[in-house]
Amino acid sequence: MAELIGQYQNAVDNKGRVCLPAKMRKSLTPEAAASFTIVPSQERCLFLYPADYWAKFVAALNKTKNTEDNRKVKRKIFGSAEKVELDNQNRISISSQHAAYAGISDEVLFVGNGRYIELWSPENYAAEDEQLAPEEFAKIYESIISEIEIE
């Protein structure tokens, strides 16, 4: 499984293509190859799932109960998902719909999130980051870290 970390900002060309940062490419597993799935997130950014993790995510999501709320979430995820491949210049294409949703125009901020990558407009990321007060971050961090069991 990939360990996708760090932040990198790259320019988007006039066709909506952006180069995947080299350090992130090198962190991908051979199973992920050059295939990804892009999905809008709940925070006005995009999630870029490597193929191997996407397959596991889909399998887990499909095991959830068939409730109305679960169907709504699955409909939103699968209905807006797009498969993308790295081209020979290591670029992915971001559709105009996805770019508009995330507010992405000239630049993309790639943010590693462990097993997947978040794609942000630099402005949206800065605004999101500013909303998180240091005290709130400390509280959230503590609650998450206290649940982790490292073996």
C-alpha positions in Angstrom: 0.0 0.0 0.0 1.3 3.4 -0.9 2.4 6.0 1.6 1.4 9.3 0.0 2.6 12.2 2.0 3.6 15.8 1.6 2.3 18.9 -0.3 3.2 19.9 -3.8 1.8 22.6 -6.1 1.8 22.2 -9.9 0.3 24.3 -12.7 -2.7 23.1 -14.7 -2.5 23.5 -18.4 -5.3 24.9 -20.7 -6.5 21.3 -21.3 -7.0 20.6 -17.6 -3.9 18.4 -17.3 -1.5 18.5 -14.3 1.7 16.6 -13.6 1.5 14.2 -10.7 4.4 15.1 -8.3 7.4 12.8 -8.8 7.7 12.0 -5.1 4.1 10.9 -5.0 4.6 8.8 -8.2 7.5 7.1 -6.6 5.4 6.2 -3.6 2.8 4.3 -5.6 2.7 0.6 -5.5 3.3 -1.4 -8.7 -0.4 -2.6 -8.4 -1.5 1.1 -8.7 0.5 1.5 -11.8 -0.7 4.7 -13.5 -4.4 4.3 -12.9 -6.5 6.4 -10.6 -10.1 7.3 -9.8 -11.0 11.0 -9.0 -14.0 11.6 -6.7 -15.3 14.9 -5.3 -14.9 15.0 -1.5 -17.2 16.6 1.1 -14.6 19.5 1.6 -14.7 21.0 -1.9 -11.5 19.2 -3.0 -11.0 16.1 -5.0 -9.8 12.7 -3.8 -7.4 10.9 -6.2 -7.4 7.2 -5.4 -4.6 4.9 -6.7 -6.2 1.9 -8.5 -5.2 -0.6 -5.8 -6.6 1.4 -3.0 -9.8 2.3 -5.0 -10.5 -1.4 -5.5 -10.3 -2.0 -1.7 -12.4 1.1 -1.0 -15.1 0.0 -3.4 -15.2 -3.6 -2.0 -15.6 -2.2 1.6 -18.2 0.3 0.5 -20.2 -2.3 -1.3 -20.3 -4.4 1.9 -22.3 -1.6 3.7 -25.9 -2.1 4.5 -28.5 -1.1 1.8 -29.9 1.8 3.8 -31.2 5.0 2.3 -28.2 7.1 3.6 -25.7 4.5 2.3 -27.4 4.5 -1.1 -27.2 8.3 -1.2 -23.5 8.3 -0.4 -22.7 5.5 -2.9 -24.7 7.3 -5.6 -22.8 10.5 -5.0 -19.4 8.7 -5.0 -19.9 6.3 -7.9 -22.0 8.8 -10.0 -19.3 11.4 -9.9 -16.2 9.2 -10.0 -13.9 9.3 -13.1 -11.1 6.9 -14.1 -7.9 8.7 -15.1 -4.5 7.5 -16.3 -1.1 9.1 -16.3 -0.1 10.1 -19.8 3.5 9.7 -21.1 4.4 13.0 -19.4 3.0 11.8 -16.0 0.0 14.1 -16.1 -3.6 13.4 -15.1 -6.6 15.2 -16.7 -9.1 16.9 -14.4 -12.5 17.3 -16.0 -14.1 20.7 -16.1 -16.9 19.5 -13.8 -14.4 18.3 -11.1 -12.2 21.4 -11.5 -15.3 23.7 -11.0 -16.5 21.7 -8.0 -13.0 22.1 -6.3 -12.4 25.6 -7.5 -9.3 24.5 -9.4 -8.1 26.7 -12.2 -4.4 27.5 -12.8 -2.8 25.6 -9.9 -3.4 22.3 -8.0 -2.2 21.6 -4.5 -1.5 17.9 -4.1 -1.9 16.9 -0.4 -0.9 13.4 0.6 -3.4 11.6 2.8 -1.7 8.3 3.4 -3.4 6.0 0.9 -4.8 8.6 -1.4 -4.2 12.2 -2.6 -6.3 15.3 -2.1 -6.4 17.8 -4.9 -7.1 21.3 -3.8 -7.2 24.8 -5.2 -4.5 26.6 -3.2 -7.1 29.2 -2.1 -9.6 26.6 -0.9 -6.9 24.8 1.0 -5.7 28.0 2.7 -9.3 28.8 3.7 -9.9 25.3 5.1 -6.6 25.5 7.0 -7.4 28.9 8.5 -10.7 27.6 9.8 -9.0 25.0 11.9 -7.9 26.7 15.1 -4.8 25.2 16.8 -6.9 24.2 19.8 -9.4 22.4 17.7 -6.6 20.7 15.8 -5.0 19.6 19.0 -8.3 18.1 20.3 -9.0 16.2 17.0 -5.4 15.0 16.8 -5.5 13.7 20.3 -8.8 11.8 19.7 -7.4 10.2 16.5 -4.0 9.3 17.9 -5.4 7.8 21.0 -7.4 5.3 18.9 -4.4 4.1 16.8 -2.8 0.8 17.7 0.6 0.4 16.1 1.7 -3.2 15.8 
